[in-house]
Amino acid sequence: MLDSYTYVALGLAVVLCAVLGGNNFSTCLGASLGAGIVKFSHAILIASAGIFLGTLLEGYKLADVFNGQMLPAPPASELVVVLLSSLLIMIVVTLFRLPLSLSQVMVGAGWGLALATGTQLQGAYSAEVVASWLLSPALAFVVAAAIESTVLRLSRSVKDVLSLNRLYAYLTLVAGFYAAYTLGANTLGLVVGLFPLRTAEPLLLPVILAFGAVFGVVFLSADTTRSVAENLVGLNPSSALSAQFGGALSVHLCTQLGLPVSVSQVVIGGMGGAASVKRIAITNKRILQQIIAGWTIGPLAGAILSFLIIKAI
């Protein structure tokens, strides 16, 4: 029998996943939209399918972050604090049309919770998480640059430029699907793992939260996606392909290691790697600077807000 705090936590988780979908859709297919490869409606379908499959097939790999890896499983009343803190922060950044990592915000909220309640953190695992935040965008940069260099070498031997660009477009959509898949597997998996529920329907919770994320993709993503697609990237089809594959591969690797990372961070790292090969400039440095600031502010804001809420109740 679930208590009232668990029901509140579940409700907050659904809303949080909706905000996540609205905020992070741009990091999955923003490069494709910016390159003019896909229509917005088609991008929504691709992202929704990826999110669902990633959550259902690999979301369990992040299930133990809040259940022994980073800190002992908190009671439902403390889960409410973690989710509420994360939700408030994600709502604010979504209103400002900035992609921010829910994983980093939520991990920061867990740190604040531990500090406020005197719960012992697993320092080694926390250090691994921080290291993954630093290394994952660098890996995405290197992988995307390598893919872009390979693509450019191969393209020199192809005479039919139109067919080549169509191939790039199709492959970029596959890469966008892959990025959405890793969003489901990593970030939604982290949210699902907050609830150590043992029910007769083990897929029910992942399906509900994935539906929440898809709702956000459909109804809440337009402004944030436009901000990234129009103001941040100026990538051609081959660069968009390299950026998305590089970013998604980096997130997928971290998922196998059980490490929650920023999907937006690694995809933008991939954009930088792809752009560096052709010396493409990121067109709006203000947007890029705000996103970089968000990577730092996210975990700090999560930690401070959850600490203050715990102390206030």
PASEBA-1860 file (N, C-alpha, C; in nm, 3 decimals):
! residues 313
1> MLDSYTYV> 0.085/-0.120/0.000/0.000/0.000/0.000/0.088/0.125/0.000 ~ 0.069/0.213/-0.096/0.150/0.334/-0.106/0.096/0.441/-0.012 ~ 0.189/0.516/0.050/0.144/0.623/0.138/0.122/0.750/0.057 ~ 0.070/0.852/0.125/0.034/0.977/0.056/0.156/1.046/-0.002 ~ 0.272/1.039/0.067/0.393/1.101/0.013/0.435/1.036/-0.119 ~ 0.418/0.905/-0.129/0.456/0.838/-0.253/0.368/0.883/-0.369 ~ 0.238/0.900/-0.343/0.148/0.950/-0.448/0.186/1.092/-0.491 ~ 0.221/1.175/-0.394/0.265/1.311/-0.427/0.393/1.306/-0.510
9> ALGLAVVL> 0.486/1.219/-0.468/0.612/1.207/-0.541/0.588/1.158/-0.684 ~ 0.498/1.064/-0.701/0.467/1.015/-0.836/0.407/1.125/-0.923 ~ 0.318/1.204/-0.864/0.260/1.315/-0.940/0.365/1.416/-0.981 ~ 0.455/1.449/-0.889/0.563/1.543/-0.921/0.654/1.485/-1.029 ~ 0.679/1.354/-1.023/0.766/1.291/-1.122/0.706/1.301/-1.262 ~ 0.575/1.282/-1.275/0.510/1.292/-1.406/0.523/1.434/-1.461 ~ 0.496/1.534/-1.376/0.509/1.673/-1.419/0.654/1.704/-1.456 ~ 0.747/1.656/-1.374/0.889/1.680/-1.400/0.931/1.620/-1.534
17> CAVLGGNN> 0.882/1.500/-1.565/0.916/1.438/-1.693/0.859/1.517/-1.810 ~ 0.741/1.577/-1.790/0.684/1.661/-1.895/0.772/1.783/-1.921 ~ 0.818/1.845/-1.813/0.909/1.960/-1.827/1.040/1.915/-1.891 ~ 1.087/1.797/-1.853/1.210/1.742/-1.912/1.195/1.726/-2.063 ~ 1.083/1.668/-2.106/1.061/1.652/-2.249/1.060/1.784/-2.322 ~ 0.992/1.884/-2.263/0.987/2.015/-2.326/1.122/2.083/-2.331 ~ 1.205/2.061/-2.228/1.333/2.129/-2.219/1.442/2.061/-2.300 ~ 1.441/1.928/-2.308/1.552/1.856/-2.368/1.526/1.803/-2.508
25> FSTCLGAS> 1.406/1.822/-2.560/1.379/1.781/-2.698/1.475/1.850/-2.794 ~ 1.507/1.976/-2.764/1.595/2.053/-2.852/1.734/1.992/-2.861 ~ 1.780/1.927/-2.754/1.915/1.869/-2.756/1.920/1.740/-2.837 ~ 1.805/1.679/-2.858/1.801/1.555/-2.936/1.791/1.583/-3.086 ~ 1.702/1.673/-3.125/1.680/1.698/-3.267/1.697/1.844/-3.304 ~ 1.753/1.925/-3.213/1.774/2.066/-3.244/1.869/2.086/-3.360 ~ 1.974/2.002/-3.367/2.069/2.015/-3.478/2.002/1.984/-3.612 ~ 1.916/1.883/-3.614/1.845/1.848/-3.738/1.749/1.959/-3.779
33> LGAGIVKF> 1.680/2.016/-3.680/1.589/2.126/-3.709/1.666/2.249/-3.756 ~ 1.779/2.276/-3.690/1.860/2.391/-3.730/1.917/2.376/-3.869 ~ 1.946/2.252/-3.909/1.999/2.228/-4.043/1.889/2.215/-4.147 ~ 1.762/2.226/-4.105/1.650/2.218/-4.199/1.626/2.079/-4.254 ~ 1.663/1.977/-4.178/1.654/1.840/-4.227/1.515/1.782/-4.207 ~ 1.445/1.820/-4.101/1.321/1.755/-4.064/1.218/1.859/-4.021 ~ 1.091/1.828/-4.043/0.983/1.913/-3.995/0.966/1.892/-3.845 ~ 0.913/1.994/-3.779/0.895/1.987/-3.634/0.804/1.871/-3.595
41> SHAILIAS> 0.696/1.851/-3.669/0.602/1.744/-3.635/0.666/1.606/-3.648 ~ 0.749/1.588/-3.752/0.817/1.460/-3.770/0.923/1.440/-3.662 ~ 0.989/1.547/-3.623/1.089/1.537/-3.517/1.024/1.493/-3.386 ~ 0.904/1.540/-3.359/0.832/1.500/-3.238/0.808/1.349/-3.237 ~ 0.766/1.294/-3.351/0.741/1.150/-3.358/0.868/1.070/-3.336 ~ 0.977/1.115/-3.397/1.104/1.044/-3.382/1.151/1.047/-3.237 ~ 1.145/1.165/-3.176/1.189/1.177/-3.038/1.102/1.096/-2.942 ~ 0.973/1.098/-2.964/0.881/1.024/-2.876/0.911/0.875/-2.880
49> AGIFLGTL> 0.932/0.821/-3.000/0.964/0.678/-3.011/1.095/0.646/-2.941 ~ 1.195/0.732/-2.958/1.324/0.709/-2.893/1.315/0.713/-2.742 ~ 1.243/0.809/-2.689/1.228/0.822/-2.544/1.161/0.698/-2.485 ~ 1.054/0.653/-2.549/0.984/0.536/-2.499/1.075/0.413/-2.496 ~ 1.141/0.387/-2.606/1.224/0.267/-2.613/1.342/0.275/-2.516 ~ 1.404/0.390/-2.506/1.517/0.404/-2.415/1.478/0.383/-2.270 ~ 1.363/0.440/-2.232/1.316/0.424/-2.094/1.283/0.279/-2.063 ~ 1.214/0.213/-2.154/1.169/0.076/-2.129/1.283/-0.026/-2.137
57> LEGYKLAD> 1.376/-0.006/-2.230/1.479/-0.108/-2.253/1.602/-0.092/-2.164 ~ 1.639/0.033/-2.131/1.764/0.052/-2.057/1.753/0.147/-1.938 ~ 1.634/0.196/-1.910/1.620/0.287/-1.798/1.659/0.226/-1.664 ~ 1.648/0.094/-1.654/1.680/0.028/-1.527/1.827/0.042/-1.488 ~ 1.913/0.077/-1.583/2.056/0.087/-1.554/2.091/0.205/-1.465 ~ 1.996/0.299/-1.448/2.015/0.412/-1.356/1.931/0.396/-1.231 ~ 1.877/0.276/-1.209/1.779/0.257/-1.101/1.838/0.267/-0.962 ~ 1.970/0.247/-0.947/2.028/0.241/-0.813/2.099/0.368/-0.770
65> VFNGQMLP> 2.092/0.474/-0.849/2.161/0.597/-0.812/2.112/0.649/-0.678 ~ 1.980/0.653/-0.660/1.922/0.699/-0.534/1.881/0.582/-0.444 ~ 1.932/0.467/-0.475/1.898/0.349/-0.397/2.023/0.268/-0.364 ~ 2.128/0.338/-0.320/2.247/0.270/-0.275/2.375/0.317/-0.338 ~ 2.373/0.361/-0.467/2.497/0.403/-0.530/2.545/0.538/-0.477 ~ 2.458/0.637/-0.479/2.497/0.770/-0.432/2.462/0.791/-0.286 ~ 2.344/0.749/-0.246/2.299/0.759/-0.107/2.193/0.654/-0.082 ~ 2.171/0.616/0.043/2.069/0.515/0.072/1.932/0.561/0.024
73> APPASELV> 1.846/0.464/-0.005/1.713/0.496/-0.056/1.639/0.588/0.041 ~ 1.606/0.710/-0.001/1.537/0.802/0.089/1.390/0.766/0.103 ~ 1.328/0.803/0.216/1.183/0.781/0.230/1.106/0.869/0.132 ~ 0.979/0.836/0.114/0.897/0.908/0.015/0.888/1.056/0.045 ~ 0.886/1.094/0.174/0.878/1.236/0.209/1.001/1.312/0.158 ~ 1.118/1.249/0.160/1.238/1.315/0.110/1.245/1.311/-0.043 ~ 1.186/1.208/-0.103/1.176/1.206/-0.249/1.095/1.325/-0.300 ~ 0.990/1.360/-0.225/0.909/1.476/-0.261/0.996/1.600/-0.267
81> VVLLSSLL> 1.088/1.615/-0.171/1.176/1.732/-0.168/1.268/1.732/-0.289 ~ 1.329/1.618/-0.322/1.418/1.608/-0.438/1.343/1.643/-0.566 ~ 1.225/1.587/-0.582/1.147/1.610/-0.703/1.095/1.753/-0.712 ~ 1.049/1.807/-0.599/0.998/1.944/-0.599/1.110/2.043/-0.631 ~ 1.226/2.024/-0.571/1.340/2.112/-0.599/1.377/2.107/-0.747 ~ 1.386/1.985/-0.800/1.423/1.969/-0.941/1.318/2.029/-1.033 ~ 1.191/2.009/-0.999/1.083/2.061/-1.083/1.083/2.213/-1.087 ~ 1.098/2.277/-0.973/1.097/2.424/-0.969/1.210/2.481/-1.053
89> IMIVVTLF> 1.328/2.421/-1.044/1.442/2.470/-1.122/1.419/2.448/-1.271 ~ 1.369/2.331/-1.308/1.347/2.302/-1.449/1.238/2.390/-1.509 ~ 1.137/2.424/-1.431/1.033/2.515/-1.480/1.092/2.651/-1.510 ~ 1.177/2.701/-1.422/1.237/2.832/-1.441/1.322/2.836/-1.568 ~ 1.408/2.735/-1.586/1.496/2.739/-1.704/1.417/2.716/-1.833 ~ 1.309/2.640/-1.825/1.226/2.620/-1.943/1.157/2.750/-1.982 ~ 1.110/2.826/-1.883/1.049/2.956/-1.912/1.148/3.051/-1.978 ~ 1.277/3.036/-1.943/1.380/3.120/-2.005/1.435/3.056/-2.132
97> RLPLSLSQ> 1.374/2.944/-2.175/1.408/2.880/-2.302/1.553/2.830/-2.305 ~ 1.600/2.779/-2.193/1.737/2.728/-2.185/1.735/2.579/-2.156 ~ 1.808/2.499/-2.236/1.819/2.357/-2.204/1.911/2.336/-2.085 ~ 1.866/2.267/-1.983/1.943/2.241/-1.863/1.931/2.094/-1.828 ~ 2.033/2.039/-1.768/2.037/1.898/-1.736/1.956/1.866/-1.611 ~ 1.850/1.788/-1.628/1.775/1.741/-1.512/1.861/1.648/-1.428 ~ 1.946/1.567/-1.492/2.031/1.475/-1.417/2.118/1.550/-1.318 ~ 2.178/1.659/-1.363/2.266/1.736/-1.275/2.188/1.805/-1.165
105> VMVGAGWG> 2.072/1.859/-1.199/1.988/1.923/-1.098/1.945/1.821/-0.993 ~ 1.903/1.704/-1.038/1.853/1.604/-0.944/1.965/1.548/-0.856 ~ 2.083/1.525/-0.914/2.196/1.480/-0.834/2.233/1.587/-0.731 ~ 2.231/1.713/-0.773/2.257/1.822/-0.679/2.155/1.825/-0.567 ~ 2.027/1.800/-0.602/1.923/1.795/-0.500/1.949/1.681/-0.402 ~ 2.000/1.569/-0.452/2.035/1.458/-0.364/2.147/1.495/-0.269 ~ 2.245/1.570/-0.318/2.353/1.615/-0.231/2.301/1.709/-0.122 ~ 2.214/1.801/-0.161/2.156/1.892/-0.062/2.074/1.819/0.042
113> LALATGTQ> 2.000/1.717/-0.003/1.921/1.635/0.089/2.012/1.565/0.189 ~ 2.120/1.507/0.141/2.213/1.437/0.230/2.275/1.532/0.331 ~ 2.310/1.651/0.286/2.371/1.749/0.376/2.272/1.794/0.483 ~ 2.147/1.814/0.444/2.047/1.863/0.539/2.005/1.756/0.640 ~ 2.006/1.630/0.599/1.958/1.523/0.686/2.070/1.446/0.755 ~ 2.194/1.476/0.718/2.306/1.403/0.776/2.325/1.265/0.718 ~ 2.266/1.239/0.602/2.281/1.109/0.537/2.420/1.100/0.473 ~ 2.482/0.983/0.486/2.616/0.966/0.432/2.612/0.942/0.281
121> LQGAYSAE> 2.683/1.026/0.208/2.696/1.009/0.064/2.805/0.908/0.032 ~ 2.789/0.840/-0.081/2.896/0.756/-0.133/2.991/0.845/-0.211 ~ 3.100/0.885/-0.145/3.190/0.983/-0.205/3.254/0.936/-0.334 ~ 3.291/0.808/-0.340/3.357/0.757/-0.461/3.263/0.766/-0.581 ~ 3.139/0.726/-0.562/3.044/0.731/-0.673/3.015/0.875/-0.713 ~ 2.998/0.964/-0.615/2.975/1.105/-0.647/3.091/1.163/-0.727 ~ 3.213/1.121/-0.692/3.329/1.168/-0.768/3.325/1.116/-0.911 ~ 3.281/0.991/-0.929/3.267/0.935/-1.063/3.165/1.014/-1.145
129> VVASWLLS> 3.055/1.052/-1.080/2.951/1.128/-1.149/3.007/1.263/-1.195 ~ 3.076/1.333/-1.106/3.133/1.463/-1.143/3.234/1.446/-1.257 ~ 3.316/1.343/-1.248/3.414/1.319/-1.355/3.344/1.293/-1.488 ~ 3.232/1.220/-1.483/3.158/1.193/-1.607/3.100/1.321/-1.666 ~ 3.060/1.416/-1.580/3.010/1.543/-1.631/3.118/1.618/-1.708 ~ 3.242/1.605/-1.662/3.353/1.675/-1.728/3.399/1.603/-1.853 ~ 3.401/1.469/-1.847/3.459/1.392/-1.957/3.361/1.363/-2.070 ~ 3.230/1.352/-2.038/3.135/1.313/-2.142/3.126/1.414/-2.256
137> PALAFVVA> 3.122/1.546/-2.231/3.121/1.637/-2.346/3.251/1.635/-2.424 ~ 3.364/1.611/-2.354/3.492/1.601/-2.424/3.493/1.479/-2.516 ~ 3.438/1.367/-2.465/3.428/1.247/-2.549/3.338/1.272/-2.669 ~ 3.224/1.340/-2.646/3.134/1.372/-2.757/3.203/1.459/-2.860 ~ 3.283/1.554/-2.814/3.358/1.643/-2.904/3.452/1.561/-2.993 ~ 3.528/1.471/-2.931/3.627/1.391/-3.006/3.558/1.297/-3.104 ~ 3.452/1.229/-3.057/3.382/1.134/-3.144/3.317/1.207/-3.262 ~ 3.253/1.320/-3.234/3.187/1.395/-3.341/3.289/1.447/-3.442
145> AAIESTVL> 3.403/1.494/-3.393/3.508/1.543/-3.483/3.560/1.428/-3.570 ~ 3.577/1.309/-3.511/3.625/1.195/-3.589/3.523/1.153/-3.694 ~ 3.395/1.152/-3.657/3.291/1.116/-3.754/3.286/1.218/-3.866 ~ 3.293/1.346/-3.831/3.287/1.450/-3.933/3.405/1.442/-4.029 ~ 3.524/1.415/-3.977/3.642/1.402/-4.063/3.626/1.284/-4.158 ~ 3.575/1.172/-4.107/3.554/1.054/-4.190/3.451/1.081/-4.298 ~ 3.342/1.146/-4.259/3.235/1.178/-4.355/3.288/1.267/-4.466 ~ 3.368/1.366/-4.430/3.420/1.458/-4.530/3.513/1.385/-4.628
153> RLSRSVKD> 3.595/1.294/-4.577/3.684/1.219/-4.667/3.604/1.132/-4.763 ~ 3.501/1.067/-4.712/3.418/0.983/-4.799/3.340/1.064/-4.901 ~ 3.296/1.182/-4.860/3.213/1.263/-4.950/3.291/1.314/-5.070 ~ 3.423/1.324/-5.057/3.503/1.373/-5.169/3.502/1.277/-5.287 ~ 3.474/1.150/-5.259/3.471/1.050/-5.367/3.332/1.032/-5.427 ~ 3.234/1.107/-5.376/3.096/1.095/-5.424/3.065/1.214/-5.515 ~ 3.018/1.186/-5.634/2.989/1.292/-5.730/2.846/1.342/-5.721 ~ 2.754/1.256/-5.678/2.612/1.293/-5.670/2.587/1.363/-5.537
161> VLSLNRLY> 2.600/1.495/-5.535/2.589/1.571/-5.412/2.449/1.565/-5.353 ~ 2.347/1.568/-5.437/2.210/1.565/-5.388/2.179/1.434/-5.315 ~ 2.221/1.324/-5.374/2.200/1.195/-5.309/2.277/1.186/-5.179 ~ 2.397/1.242/-5.178/2.478/1.242/-5.056/2.409/1.320/-4.945 ~ 2.354/1.436/-4.978/2.285/1.516/-4.876/2.159/1.447/-4.825 ~ 2.090/1.374/-4.914/1.974/1.298/-4.868/2.016/1.188/-4.772 ~ 2.129/1.124/-4.800/2.180/1.021/-4.710/2.214/1.081/-4.574 ~ 2.280/1.198/-4.576/2.311/1.267/-4.451/2.182/1.294/-4.372
169> AYLTLVAG> 2.080/1.339/-4.443/1.954/1.373/-4.376/1.893/1.251/-4.308 ~ 1.890/1.138/-4.379/1.833/1.017/-4.319/1.914/0.971/-4.199 ~ 2.046/0.973/-4.213/2.131/0.929/-4.102/2.121/1.023/-3.982 ~ 2.100/1.151/-4.009/2.085/1.246/-3.899/1.958/1.221/-3.821 ~ 1.853/1.180/-3.889/1.729/1.145/-3.819/1.749/1.021/-3.732 ~ 1.828/0.926/-3.783/1.863/0.809/-3.701/1.940/0.853/-3.578 ~ 2.033/0.948/-3.596/2.111/0.998/-3.483/2.022/1.073/-3.384 ~ 1.922/1.147/-3.433/1.829/1.214/-3.344/1.747/1.116/-3.262
177> FYAAYTLG> 1.704/1.008/-3.329/1.633/0.901/-3.257/1.724/0.841/-3.150 ~ 1.850/0.819/-3.184/1.946/0.763/-3.089/1.965/0.856/-2.969 ~ 1.973/0.987/-2.995/1.987/1.083/-2.885/1.864/1.080/-2.794 ~ 1.744/1.071/-2.853/1.622/1.061/-2.772/1.619/0.931/-2.693 ~ 1.667/0.824/-2.754/1.675/0.695/-2.686/1.763/0.707/-2.561 ~ 1.878/0.771/-2.575/1.968/0.786/-2.460/1.909/0.879/-2.354 ~ 1.829/0.977/-2.395/1.759/1.061/-2.298/1.666/0.976/-2.214 ~ 1.592/0.886/-2.277/1.504/0.797/-2.203/1.580/0.702/-2.113
185> ANTLGLVV> 1.688/0.643/-2.168/1.764/0.544/-2.092/1.836/0.607/-1.974 ~ 1.891/0.727/-1.992/1.972/0.787/-1.886/1.890/0.874/-1.792 ~ 1.831/0.981/-1.844/1.766/1.077/-1.756/1.631/1.027/-1.704 ~ 1.546/0.975/-1.793/1.420/0.920/-1.744/1.444/0.797/-1.658 ~ 1.546/0.721/-1.692/1.581/0.607/-1.607/1.617/0.650/-1.467 ~ 1.684/0.765/-1.455/1.717/0.819/-1.323/1.592/0.852/-1.244 ~ 1.492/0.911/-1.310/1.367/0.946/-1.241/1.291/0.819/-1.201 ~ 1.284/0.723/-1.292/1.215/0.597/-1.261/1.280/0.530/-1.140
193> GLFPLRTA> 1.412/0.535/-1.134/1.485/0.471/-1.026/1.465/0.532/-0.889 ~ 1.402/0.648/-0.883/1.370/0.708/-0.753/1.270/0.622/-0.675 ~ 1.193/0.543/-0.747/1.084/0.468/-0.685/1.116/0.318/-0.686 ~ 1.160/0.263/-0.575/1.190/0.120/-0.569/1.063/0.039/-0.553 ~ 0.972/0.053/-0.650/0.842/-0.013/-0.640/0.851/-0.155/-0.693 ~ 0.789/-0.245/-0.622/0.782/-0.385/-0.667/0.636/-0.419/-0.691 ~ 0.593/-0.406/-0.813/0.453/-0.426/-0.844/0.439/-0.541/-0.943 ~ 0.314/-0.580/-0.965/0.288/-0.686/-1.063/0.309/-0.635/-1.205
201> EPLLLPVI> 0.315/-0.503/-1.222/0.335/-0.443/-1.354/0.462/-0.359/-1.351 ~ 0.580/-0.422/-1.362/0.705/-0.347/-1.349/0.727/-0.243/-1.457 ~ 0.656/-0.254/-1.570/0.672/-0.157/-1.678/0.574/-0.041/-1.666 ~ 0.481/-0.047/-1.570/0.379/0.056/-1.561/0.439/0.194/-1.533 ~ 0.527/0.202/-1.434/0.585/0.332/-1.400/0.670/0.389/-1.513 ~ 0.761/0.311/-1.575/0.834/0.366/-1.690/0.744/0.415/-1.802 ~ 0.635/0.343/-1.829/0.543/0.385/-1.936/0.476/0.517/-1.899 ~ 0.432/0.531/-1.774/0.365/0.654/-1.731/0.460/0.773/-1.742
209> LAFGAVFG> 0.583/0.756/-1.695/0.678/0.867/-1.698/0.723/0.898/-1.841 ~ 0.734/0.796/-1.924/0.767/0.821/-2.064/0.654/0.898/-2.133 ~ 0.530/0.865/-2.102/0.417/0.941/-2.155/0.425/1.087/-2.110 ~ 0.464/1.107/-1.984/0.480/1.244/-1.935/0.583/1.320/-2.016 ~ 0.697/1.255/-2.047/0.801/1.321/-2.126/0.753/1.351/-2.267 ~ 0.680/1.258/-2.327/0.627/1.279/-2.463/0.527/1.395/-2.463 ~ 0.446/1.404/-2.359/0.354/1.518/-2.348/0.432/1.649/-2.352 ~ 0.544/1.654/-2.279/0.626/1.775/-2.280/0.687/1.803/-2.415
217> VVFLSADT> 0.730/1.697/-2.485/0.785/1.714/-2.620/0.681/1.777/-2.712 ~ 0.558/1.730/-2.702/0.453/1.776/-2.793/0.407/1.917/-2.760 ~ 0.388/1.946/-2.632/0.321/2.071/-2.594/0.410/2.178/-2.531 ~ 0.532/2.144/-2.491/0.614/2.240/-2.417/0.749/2.270/-2.481 ~ 0.777/2.212/-2.596/0.914/2.218/-2.647/0.939/2.326/-2.751 ~ 0.836/2.388/-2.804/0.853/2.473/-2.922/0.950/2.589/-2.898 ~ 0.935/2.660/-2.788/1.018/2.778/-2.765/1.164/2.742/-2.740 ~ 1.189/2.641/-2.656/1.326/2.601/-2.629/1.394/2.547/-2.754
225> TRSVAENL> 1.321/2.469/-2.833/1.377/2.414/-2.955/1.412/2.524/-3.054 ~ 1.324/2.622/-3.065/1.352/2.734/-3.156/1.475/2.810/-3.111 ~ 1.492/2.826/-2.980/1.608/2.898/-2.926/1.737/2.828/-2.965 ~ 1.741/2.695/-2.952/1.862/2.620/-2.986/1.879/2.609/-3.136 ~ 1.774/2.570/-3.207/1.785/2.543/-3.350/1.819/2.667/-3.430 ~ 1.765/2.783/-3.391/1.785/2.904/-3.469/1.901/2.989/-3.418 ~ 1.925/2.987/-3.288/2.023/3.079/-3.231/2.157/3.018/-3.198 ~ 2.162/2.885/-3.181/2.287/2.825/-3.136/2.365/2.760/-3.248
233> VGLNPSSA> 2.299/2.686/-3.334/2.373/2.605/-3.429/2.356/2.656/-3.570 ~ 2.463/2.641/-3.647/2.457/2.671/-3.789/2.520/2.555/-3.863 ~ 2.470/2.436/-3.841/2.533/2.316/-3.890/2.467/2.267/-4.019 ~ 2.551/2.219/-4.110/2.498/2.156/-4.230/2.463/2.011/-4.198 ~ 2.403/1.936/-4.293/2.359/1.799/-4.261/2.469/1.708/-4.209 ~ 2.588/1.712/-4.268/2.694/1.621/-4.222/2.738/1.657/-4.081 ~ 2.746/1.785/-4.050/2.787/1.826/-3.916/2.680/1.793/-3.813 ~ 2.553/1.809/-3.850/2.445/1.771/-3.759/2.449/1.622/-3.730
241> LSAQFGGA> 2.476/1.541/-3.833/2.488/1.397/-3.815/2.599/1.364/-3.717 ~ 2.716/1.423/-3.736/2.831/1.395/-3.650/2.804/1.440/-3.507 ~ 2.744/1.556/-3.491/2.718/1.610/-3.357/2.624/1.520/-3.278 ~ 2.516/1.477/-3.342/2.417/1.398/-3.269/2.467/1.258/-3.239 ~ 2.537/1.196/-3.333/2.592/1.063/-3.304/2.698/1.071/-3.194 ~ 2.784/1.172/-3.202/2.888/1.186/-3.099/2.829/1.206/-2.961 ~ 2.729/1.293/-2.951/2.666/1.318/-2.823/2.592/1.197/-2.770 ~ 2.513/1.131/-2.856/2.434/1.016/-2.813/2.523/0.900/-2.771
249> LSVHLCTQ> 2.633/0.878/-2.844/2.723/0.770/-2.808/2.786/0.793/-2.671 ~ 2.820/0.918/-2.641/2.878/0.950/-2.511/2.778/0.924/-2.398 ~ 2.653/0.965/-2.417/2.551/0.941/-2.314/2.525/0.792/-2.298 ~ 2.522/0.720/-2.409/2.494/0.576/-2.402/2.604/0.503/-2.325 ~ 2.727/0.543/-2.347/2.838/0.482/-2.273/2.823/0.506/-2.123 ~ 2.790/0.629/-2.085/2.771/0.659/-1.943/2.652/0.581/-1.885 ~ 2.551/0.558/-1.966/2.436/0.479/-1.921/2.480/0.338/-1.885 ~ 2.568/0.279/-1.967/2.616/0.144/-1.937/2.693/0.140/-1.806
257> LGLPVSVS> 2.753/0.251/-1.769/2.830/0.260/-1.644/2.745/0.304/-1.526 ~ 2.614/0.329/-1.550/2.526/0.371/-1.442/2.552/0.513/-1.395 ~ 2.595/0.601/-1.486/2.630/0.738/-1.450/2.531/0.835/-1.515 ~ 2.460/0.916/-1.435/2.368/1.015/-1.492/2.445/1.135/-1.545 ~ 2.427/1.168/-1.672/2.499/1.279/-1.733/2.401/1.372/-1.802 ~ 2.454/1.486/-1.844/2.372/1.586/-1.912/2.365/1.556/-2.061 ~ 2.247/1.524/-2.108/2.228/1.500/-2.251/2.254/1.629/-2.329 ~ 2.203/1.741/-2.278/2.225/1.869/-2.347/2.373/1.903/-2.354
265> QVVIGGMG> 2.446/1.873/-2.248/2.588/1.904/-2.243/2.667/1.826/-2.347 ~ 2.641/1.697/-2.358/2.720/1.617/-2.451/2.680/1.642/-2.596 ~ 2.553/1.670/-2.621/2.513/1.701/-2.759/2.577/1.831/-2.805 ~ 2.582/1.929/-2.716/2.647/2.055/-2.753/2.797/2.033/-2.768 ~ 2.855/1.943/-2.685/2.995/1.906/-2.706/3.015/1.845/-2.844 ~ 2.920/1.761/-2.886/2.926/1.704/-3.020/2.915/1.810/-3.128 ~ 2.830/1.910/-3.105/2.819/2.019/-3.201/2.952/2.092/-3.216 ~ 3.018/2.115/-3.103/3.147/2.182/-3.108/3.250/2.100/-3.183
273> GAASVKRI> 3.250/1.967/-3.162/3.346/1.882/-3.232/3.322/1.880/-3.381 ~ 3.194/1.869/-3.421/3.162/1.868/-3.564/3.197/2.002/-3.628 ~ 3.164/2.110/-3.557/3.191/2.243/-3.612/3.340/2.271/-3.623 ~ 3.420/2.214/-3.532/3.564/2.243/-3.533/3.632/2.191/-3.659 ~ 3.581/2.082/-3.714/3.644/2.023/-3.832/3.632/2.116/-3.952 ~ 3.514/2.181/-3.964/3.491/2.269/-4.078/3.502/2.415/-4.039 ~ 3.544/2.437/-3.912/3.562/2.573/-3.861/3.435/2.655/-3.872 ~ 3.322/2.589/-3.836/3.193/2.658/-3.833/3.180/2.730/-3.700
281> AITNKRIL> 3.137/2.853/-3.702/3.122/2.930/-3.579/2.986/2.902/-3.516 ~ 2.985/2.891/-3.383/2.858/2.889/-3.310/2.803/3.030/-3.314 ~ 2.683/3.047/-3.368/2.638/3.179/-3.410/2.595/3.269/-3.295 ~ 2.551/3.217/-3.184/2.502/3.302/-3.077/2.575/3.267/-2.948 ~ 2.683/3.341/-2.921/2.766/3.310/-2.805/2.693/3.334/-2.674 ~ 2.597/3.426/-2.673/2.523/3.452/-2.550/2.443/3.329/-2.508 ~ 2.376/3.266/-2.605/2.302/3.144/-2.575/2.395/3.035/-2.524 ~ 2.510/3.018/-2.591/2.606/2.917/-2.551/2.658/2.943/-2.409
289> QQIIAGWT> 2.686/3.069/-2.378/2.735/3.103/-2.245/2.629/3.076/-2.138 ~ 2.504/3.101/-2.170/2.397/3.074/-2.074/2.384/2.924/-2.046 ~ 2.400/2.844/-2.151/2.391/2.700/-2.134/2.509/2.649/-2.050 ~ 2.629/2.698/-2.078/2.745/2.658/-1.999/2.727/2.698/-1.853 ~ 2.675/2.817/-1.829/2.648/2.860/-1.692/2.546/2.769/-1.626 ~ 2.447/2.723/-1.704/2.346/2.634/-1.649/2.404/2.502/-1.604 ~ 2.507/2.453/-1.674/2.570/2.327/-1.633/2.629/2.340/-1.493 ~ 2.682/2.459/-1.461/2.739/2.481/-1.328/2.630/2.511/-1.226
297> IGPLAGAI> 2.536/2.594/-1.266/2.431/2.638/-1.174/2.334/2.525/-1.140 ~ 2.309/2.435/-1.235/2.211/2.329/-1.214/2.230/2.250/-1.087 ~ 2.346/2.182/-1.070/2.363/2.104/-0.947/2.370/2.189/-0.822 ~ 2.428/2.309/-0.832/2.434/2.397/-0.716/2.295/2.443/-0.675 ~ 2.214/2.480/-0.772/2.078/2.523/-0.742/1.997/2.410/-0.681 ~ 2.012/2.288/-0.738/1.942/2.173/-0.683/1.981/2.146/-0.539 ~ 2.111/2.154/-0.510/2.158/2.128/-0.374/2.108/2.233/-0.276 ~ 2.116/2.359/-0.315/2.075/2.468/-0.225/1.925/2.463/-0.199
305> LSFLIIKA> 1.846/2.443/-0.304/1.701/2.446/-0.287/1.652/2.328/-0.203 ~ 1.703/2.209/-0.229/1.658/2.094/-0.150/1.703/2.108/-0.005 ~ 1.822/2.162/0.018/1.869/2.186/0.155/1.778/2.282/0.229 ~ 1.740/2.391/0.161/1.655/2.490/0.225/1.515/2.436/0.253 ~ 1.462/2.356/0.159/1.328/2.301/0.181/1.329/2.204/0.300 ~ 1.429/2.119/0.307/1.439/2.026/0.420/1.447/2.101/0.552 ~ 1.526/2.205/0.555/1.544/2.281/0.678/1.419/2.360/0.716 ~ 1.337/2.390/0.614/1.217/2.472/0.640/1.098/2.388/0.690
313> I> 1.102/2.256/0.666/0.986/2.173/0.703/1.016/2.092/0.831
END
